[in-house]
């Protein structure tokens, strides 16, 4: 039953694309919304990057990693060293850092392209630097010296350190809670609350929900599907009709994970992916979704075109086979 309704919704959304809402094949690169804390001084760079340690994004409290003019990623010295389980000894007279972990040791001096790695002199392709009262060290030098694999992800401008073994929400410590307080968002389209078996038969309703944050990503969504990141693409914030939500996963299929928007009016807006970009890494793809759709008019929504992503409270990841529903808090919500 539900599959038939979803097929109809998908067809209507696709029809909207044919009626003039087509996605541009030259969509701009993903733009990530950043809420800056004006009380903190951060290194702002057009080439800022994310660093993931064993698939979890590292949080840098007051200084961001960045890519320098030599195309190398530099990170705050003390923070990343301690995250790798190492200790830092700083000599202010010589601007030299000695980083140790068990029997391993790295010695580097600000501005110099050579240093000692486990007792052997090494030449680096970019030096350790001081910037905005912080000391930055080449990430690859430190990580590999301590036995961690380093991989550059050109698609998302990420650096992967260590094992790429993605965790489920349960493994990340999330626990399901009652869905009752969230049923107010499903006054219409209640079929989204139904669970089904592999044959498409309704076997009950969701009783639990898992609430996650955007920072939860990446995580193992299904057995063979990892939701890696989400962002905005297309027009800038003032041209909301041209915006798209993007979702990067490890899938290579033509259709992405279905999502839905939950708002205070109690009418879920179901969205299937409208286009896909399969990346050159031959592993991941980015799927694009409409924010508003012509299909919303069929749901008898009052003023269907006068809302935007900032009105959405939760973004749901649709999977009728799970024992709980997954809802992500909307990081683009207007306060």
Number of C-alpha atoms within 10 A of each C-alpha: 11 17 13 10 13 17 12 12 19 19 14 17 24 20 16 15 16 11 10 9 17 15 19 10 9 7 15 12 13 18 15 12 10 8 8 9 9 7 7 10 13 17 14 11 12 7 13 17 19 18 26 20 19 17 20 20 17 15 14 15 10 13 21 19 25 24 17 14 9 9 11 15 24 24 26 23 21 19 18 22 21 14 11 17 11 19 16 18 12 15 11 8 6 9 15 18 21 17 23 21 16 9 7 14 20 22 22 25 20 17 13 15 14 18 18 15 20 15 11 10 12 15 12 15 12 20 21 25 19 15 11 9 8 15 18 24 25 24 23 21 18 24 17 13 18 23 11 17 16 18 14 15 14 11 15 14 15 17 22 21 22 18 13 14 11 20 18 16 20 11 11 12 8 13 14 16 14 13 17 11 9 13 14 15 19 18 11 16 15 14 15 20 19 17 22 21 12 8 6 14 13 15 12 12 18 20 17 18 19 18 19 18 12 13 14 17 21 22 21 20 21 12 7 8 16 20 20 21 18 20 18 22 20 22 15 13 12 8 9 15 17 19 23 23 19 23 21 25 24 17 20 17 12 13 14 22 18 16 18 21 23 23 20 13 15 17 21 25 23 24 25 23 22 20 18 21 15 17 14 10 10 10 11 19 23 24 25 28 24 23 21 22 21 19 20 20 12 10 14 11 13 10 9 16 13 8 13 16 22 13 18 23 20 24 23 23 17 19 18 22 16 15 16 21 24 20 22 19 17 20 19 18 13 11 5
